[in-house]
């Protein structure tokens, strides 16, 4: 009997929010998932437990993706049997919204640098593995803020995500001949633990100005990621897929 080898996926920041939803969705679609976390082992273990309860396979893998040495080790530990089919770069640098006029250069520089640092070594290592396989998928999680300011104080975050989008296009150009597709998902506001502090009135107005009539849930983004790593998206690379329920088309 021929053994079927499950494809392998690594999701950074996989223990909460979009990362947790993506880890579960990919596992449900037959991937063995490495759920990366930085400090919250309990949350990562809970995601693994939920995946296993649904009949899937997953492991929790601790690493600081901003550290090149740890990022390289994370790829090695996540590439089960030396194979990695999907890399989802979801871990992002946190920030405090601050107007440019009072934003210290060091804080601005740190946000932009950390955003790219969180994906750079992972991308290099993944391309090495995927290139040797002759196939693979990389998806970066960005934001619609890269297209322009939704509110004051978002310059560092928006610039960092715009840089990420541009980096992804260059990677896609070089990765294509290796058989690797590289894309970006750019969510708008997503209802997660980290966005829970947003006032209820803000969320209500956002939903009212969204053609689909609600704000995004983590699963909405996870489904978009799963689509991009699937076979049906085999001729899509270098694209930025907006996941905002149509909010961006309203110009409000």
C-alpha positions as CSV (number, residue, x, y, z in Angstrom):
1,X,0.0,0.0,0.0
2,X,1.3,3.4,-1.0
3,X,1.6,5.8,2.0
4,X,0.2,9.3,1.6
5,X,2.4,12.0,3.0
6,X,0.6,14.9,4.4
7,X,1.7,18.3,3.3
8,X,3.3,20.5,6.0
9,X,2.5,24.1,6.9
10,X,4.1,26.6,9.3
11,X,1.9,29.4,10.7
12,X,3.8,32.1,12.6
13,X,1.8,33.8,15.3
14,X,-0.4,30.7,15.1
15,X,-1.7,30.6,18.7
16,X,-4.2,33.5,18.5
17,X,-6.5,35.4,16.3
18,X,-5.9,35.1,12.5
19,X,-3.0,32.7,13.1
20,X,-5.1,30.3,15.2
21,X,-7.9,30.3,12.7
22,X,-5.5,29.7,9.9
23,X,-3.8,26.8,11.7
24,X,-7.1,25.1,12.3
25,X,-8.3,25.7,8.7
26,X,-5.2,24.3,7.2
27,X,-5.3,21.3,9.5
28,X,-8.9,20.7,8.5
29,X,-7.7,20.7,4.8
30,X,-5.2,18.0,5.5
31,X,-2.0,19.8,6.4
32,X,0.3,18.9,9.3
33,X,0.6,22.3,11.0
34,X,3.4,23.8,13.0
35,X,1.8,26.4,15.3
36,X,4.4,29.0,16.1
37,X,4.2,31.0,19.3
38,X,6.5,33.5,21.1
39,X,5.5,33.3,24.7
40,X,1.9,32.0,25.2
41,X,2.5,28.2,25.2
42,X,-0.9,27.6,26.7
43,X,-2.7,29.2,23.8
44,X,-0.6,27.3,21.3
45,X,-1.2,24.0,23.0
46,X,-5.0,24.8,23.0
47,X,-4.9,25.3,19.2
48,X,-3.0,22.0,18.8
49,X,-5.6,20.3,21.1
50,X,-8.5,21.6,19.0
51,X,-6.8,20.4,15.8
52,X,-6.2,17.0,17.2
53,X,-9.7,16.7,18.5
54,X,-10.9,17.3,14.9
55,X,-8.7,14.5,13.6
56,X,-5.8,16.7,12.4
57,X,-2.1,16.8,13.1
58,X,-0.2,19.8,14.7
59,X,2.7,20.7,16.9
60,X,3.4,23.8,18.9
61,X,6.8,25.4,18.1
62,X,8.2,28.3,20.2
63,X,10.4,30.9,18.5
64,X,11.0,34.6,18.2
65,X,10.6,35.2,14.5
66,X,12.4,38.5,14.7
67,X,15.7,36.7,15.7
68,X,17.4,35.3,12.6
69,X,18.9,32.3,14.5
70,X,15.6,31.3,16.1
71,X,13.7,31.9,12.8
72,X,16.1,29.5,11.0
73,X,15.7,26.9,13.7
74,X,11.9,27.3,13.6
75,X,11.9,26.4,9.9
76,X,14.1,23.4,10.5
77,X,11.9,22.1,13.3
78,X,8.7,22.8,11.4
79,X,9.8,21.1,8.1
80,X,8.6,17.7,9.1
81,X,10.6,15.0,7.3
82,X,12.5,17.9,5.7
83,X,9.4,19.1,3.9
84,X,7.6,22.4,4.0
85,X,4.7,23.1,1.6
86,X,3.2,26.2,3.1
87,X,4.6,29.2,5.1
88,X,2.1,31.7,6.5
89,X,3.9,34.7,7.9
90,X,1.3,36.1,10.3
91,X,3.3,37.3,13.3
92,X,3.6,41.0,13.2
93,X,5.2,43.7,15.3
94,X,3.0,45.4,17.7
95,X,2.8,49.2,17.8
96,X,1.1,52.1,19.6
97,X,-0.7,54.5,17.2
98,X,1.2,57.8,17.3
99,X,0.9,60.9,15.1
100,X,4.0,61.6,13.0
101,X,4.6,64.9,14.7
102,X,5.3,63.1,18.0
103,X,6.5,59.7,16.7
104,X,10.2,59.2,17.6
105,X,12.4,58.1,14.7
106,X,13.6,55.1,16.6
107,X,10.0,53.9,17.2
108,X,9.2,54.4,13.5
109,X,12.4,52.6,12.4
110,X,11.8,49.7,14.8
111,X,8.2,49.1,13.6
112,X,9.3,49.0,9.9
113,X,12.4,47.0,10.6
114,X,10.6,44.5,12.8
115,X,7.9,43.9,10.3
116,X,10.4,42.9,7.7
117,X,12.6,41.1,10.2
118,X,9.7,38.8,11.1
119,X,9.6,37.4,7.5
120,X,13.0,37.8,6.1
121,X,14.9,34.8,7.4
122,X,11.8,32.7,7.3
123,X,11.5,33.5,3.6
124,X,15.1,32.7,2.8
125,X,14.9,29.4,4.6
126,X,11.5,28.5,3.1
127,X,12.7,29.2,-0.4
128,X,15.7,26.9,0.1
129,X,13.4,24.1,1.2
130,X,10.6,24.7,-1.3
131,X,13.0,25.3,-4.2
132,X,14.6,21.9,-3.6
133,X,11.1,20.4,-3.6
134,X,10.1,22.3,-6.8
135,X,6.9,23.7,-5.2
136,X,5.6,25.6,-2.3
137,X,3.3,28.5,-1.1
138,X,4.2,31.6,0.9
139,X,1.5,33.9,2.2
140,X,2.2,37.1,4.1
141,X,-0.5,38.7,6.3
142,X,-0.5,42.5,5.7
143,X,-3.2,45.1,6.2
144,X,-5.4,47.5,4.2
145,X,-3.6,50.2,6.2
146,X,-0.8,49.8,3.6
147,X,-3.1,51.6,1.1
148,X,-3.7,54.7,3.2
149,X,-4.5,56.1,6.6
150,X,-7.8,55.0,8.2
151,X,-7.2,57.2,11.2
152,X,-4.4,59.4,12.7
153,X,-1.4,57.7,14.2
154,X,-1.0,54.9,11.7
155,X,2.0,56.0,9.7
156,X,4.5,53.5,11.2
157,X,2.1,50.6,10.8
158,X,0.9,51.5,7.3
159,X,4.5,52.1,6.1
160,X,5.6,48.8,7.5
161,X,2.8,46.9,5.8
162,X,3.4,48.7,2.5
163,X,7.0,47.6,2.7
164,X,5.9,44.1,3.3
165,X,3.6,44.2,0.3
166,X,6.5,45.4,-1.9
167,X,8.9,42.8,-0.5
168,X,6.4,40.1,-1.3
169,X,6.2,41.1,-5.0
170,X,10.0,40.9,-5.3
171,X,10.0,37.5,-3.6
172,X,7.3,36.3,-5.9
173,X,9.3,37.4,-9.0
174,X,12.4,35.4,-7.8
175,X,10.4,32.5,-6.4
176,X,8.3,31.7,-9.5
177,X,11.0,29.9,-11.4
178,X,11.5,27.7,-8.2
179,X,7.8,26.6,-8.4
180,X,6.9,28.7,-5.4
181,X,3.8,31.0,-5.3
182,X,4.0,34.1,-3.1
183,X,1.0,36.2,-2.2
184,X,-0.4,38.6,0.4
185,X,-3.7,38.8,2.3
186,X,-4.6,42.3,3.5
187,X,-7.4,42.3,6.0
188,X,-9.2,45.4,7.2
189,X,-10.4,45.5,10.8
190,X,-10.7,41.9,12.2
191,X,-12.4,41.1,15.4
192,X,-9.7,39.4,17.5
193,X,-8.4,39.5,21.0
194,X,-5.9,42.2,20.1
195,X,-8.5,44.5,18.6
196,X,-11.1,44.0,21.4
197,X,-10.3,47.4,22.9
198,X,-11.8,49.2,19.9
199,X,-14.9,51.0,21.0
200,X,-18.2,49.3,20.2
201,X,-19.4,52.4,18.3
202,X,-16.3,52.3,16.1
203,X,-17.1,48.7,15.1
204,X,-20.8,49.5,14.6
205,X,-19.9,52.3,12.2
206,X,-17.4,50.2,10.4
207,X,-19.9,47.4,9.8
208,X,-22.5,50.0,8.7
209,X,-20.0,51.3,6.0
210,X,-19.1,47.8,4.8
211,X,-21.1,46.4,1.9
212,X,-21.3,43.0,3.4
213,X,-22.7,44.5,6.6
214,X,-20.3,43.2,9.3
215,X,-16.7,43.3,10.4
216,X,-14.3,40.5,9.6
217,X,-13.8,37.4,11.8
218,X,-10.4,35.6,11.9
219,X,-12.0,32.7,9.9
220,X,-12.7,35.1,7.0
221,X,-8.9,35.7,6.7
222,X,-8.1,32.1,7.3
223,X,-10.3,31.0,4.4
224,X,-8.6,33.5,2.1
225,X,-5.2,32.2,3.1
226,X,-6.4,28.6,2.6
227,X,-7.6,29.5,-0.9
228,X,-4.3,31.0,-1.9
229,X,-2.3,28.0,-0.8
230,X,-4.7,25.6,-2.6
231,X,-4.4,24.1,-6.0
232,X,-7.1,26.4,-7.5
233,X,-4.7,29.4,-6.9
234,X,-1.8,27.7,-8.7
235,X,-1.5,30.5,-11.3
236,X,-1.7,33.4,-8.8
237,X,1.5,34.9,-7.5
238,X,2.6,38.4,-6.5
239,X,-1.0,39.4,-5.6
240,X,-2.4,41.3,-2.6
241,X,-5.8,40.0,-1.8
242,X,-7.9,42.5,0.2
243,X,-10.2,40.9,2.8
244,X,-12.4,43.7,4.1
245,X,-16.0,42.9,3.1
246,X,-15.8,45.6,0.5
247,X,-15.2,48.4,3.0
248,X,-12.4,49.8,0.8
249,X,-14.6,50.4,-2.2
250,X,-16.9,52.7,-0.3
251,X,-14.3,55.4,0.2
252,X,-15.9,56.3,3.5
